[in-house]
Amino acid sequence: MKVPTISLCMIVKDEERCLARCLDSVKEVVQEIIIIDTGSKDRTVEIAKHYTDKVYSFVWTNDFAEARNYALSYATCDYILHLDADEFLDGEADFLKDELNKDYYFLRIRNDIGSGMAEVHQFVRLFRNAPEFKYEGALHEQINIIKHSDRSHSFLDATIHHDGYLEHIVQDKAKSSRNMNIIKEEVRKNPNAFNYYNLGMQLSNDNHPEEALKALQKAYELGKEFSYAARILLYIMKCLTDLKRHDEAIQIGRDSSMLYPMKADFQFKLGLLYEHYNYFEDAILCFHNCLDIGEDREIIQFNHIEGTGSYLAHGKLAELYLKRGDHTSAQKHVLLGAQEAPDLIFLIKIFVDLHPTLTGVDFVEALIKIWPFTKSGRVEQIIAALYKLRHPGTVDLIKCYNVEPPSTVRAWLHIVEGNYEQAMMLLSDAQEIGTELRRDLLLISLLTRDVTLMREHKVVFNLRDKEWKWLLKVVTGVDNNLSTISNELEEIWSELCQDLMSIQKYDEVERLILINSNPILRYHMASQLFKKGFSELAVEVIVESPNRHDNTKIYALVVQILKNLNHIEDALHYAKLNYELNREFEYAYETLLLLVEQKMYDEADVVLLQMKEMNPSSEWVQTYTLEKVY
């Protein structure tokens, strides 16, 4: 029996970054490679000719389908395989050597969106070389399977990896403008659901949520029955969230969850919205619902965020349980999340917060138990994550595994080890000091009382003149108070407090406490002291503010510290103060729990009744009943 042959058909432009990787992943399993170049100015054509002599030029007409079909016109094999240059096939692509007998096949496409996260969907990427199979759509072109629903088809257990959605790659304003012009013309010529859907996505990606919302609502009105209708609803939720219309987004999420009860994406998005409002119980319920649903691997044209039914849900549960002070549950979900997705870097921060006093070999051993370094590059990946947190475990990991540290990390390593002169030299020689290295520059300047380098790189601090002068005085040890501070200075101060606590420079922390009485600056110091286990000192450091808004977060921190010290009556006092200042759900929730703990049930009933009247409505509150134990 004749084994079917395959033509790889591609259209490319300026793809020197990734074209070779794509072709290497498939060159052994396709019989023909056809590449259509639409006007490259880099080495794309030169690279393509190393793999095939079938490289052709095409004058761009603002129509992707036309370019794709031009590629098909050169194909001579039995089947067509469609790949983009920023994609590559998983493993050895042996699945293409299997017997092919269907008219078209769905392949899983995994879009890498960074930080260990990915968006996954199934799409027709392999089909018979037949006249009836042509691309349609000037943008987001595809084989119209609705026309061919009666033809035989199947799913191939294979993954196409795509990295073109990574932020540092996707930031191309010219390409965005081109796509917008194409899709607007498509909508004008054919105002159907799919074109409105593409217009809505493009507008959303270009940060025009109001216009995007209108386009997506029109798309859903015209295409409720189509396979991409669920994704339209997710984008509608995103637009409403971007517009800060969270109540409406939550309602859409609830309704969509009923329409699509087995799609974890809706429960996950709902959980994020509840978390935004600090509706912790509702958020926790949503993420547990995600785990109950599990991963959906048979999705046709419905983009699914990989992990919403598994490791991402575990990660969010770990975060929420940590905020609630339930370290046992948080640790459990960190372990489960890391087992399922070792590359999910945000779990590292939760792990560090769970073990604030763990250092040295103990820290490395605890880390290895969760993230075994069996994968190439894993050590370097975790070192980068720990450095971002300025965790001293970075040094321990580098020493244990004899890793050559990246140049950006070296100055900080010298600071940790007390080699201040070497740190200053490295920062002096740095070609550029951006926001990331600013932290190290400020830290070494404070430790050496030398502001020379700071003055040279004043622009990176982005402070008003008054704040800049104040910071210079603080660094050199001058007693100096500041009445108001900007968001920029607050961020810089918070990082400085974190970094000093991280490398255990407690004498410097004490000095900063003595020369500063600003309530917000004191708040950040107290927050770091509390995280490191110095609860009693944190209570002494923190002070009230004459500003009502500032007191909201100050009181919230005081409540957590006092609870940690088991001073429940005092914690309740500040929780009530905060609830009087802000009649919001999160402060009512904290007050309710403390009232119940103190067996003050009459007051708890009043607060619970008030919570039931709040918007957005909490499903947890509506079903919650006080268990009165006297």
FENQUI-V452787 format. One record per helix or strand. SS is the DSSP state (H for helix, E for strand). FROM is the first residue (numbers start at 1). LEN is the number of residues. Records with the same first field share a line. If there is no record, write none. Layout:
SS=FROM-LEN  FROM-LEN
//
This chain:
E=6-7  32-6  55-3  79-4  87-3  104-11  117-12  135-2  142-2  153-10  300-1  304-3
H=19-6  44-5  64-9  94-4  167-4  173-17  193-13  209-15  229-14  246-14  264-13  280-14  311-14  327-14  346-9  360-11  378-11  393-9  407-10  420-10  435-14  452-5  458-4  465-11  487-16  506-10  519-13  535-7  548-17  568-14  585-13  601-12  619-5
//
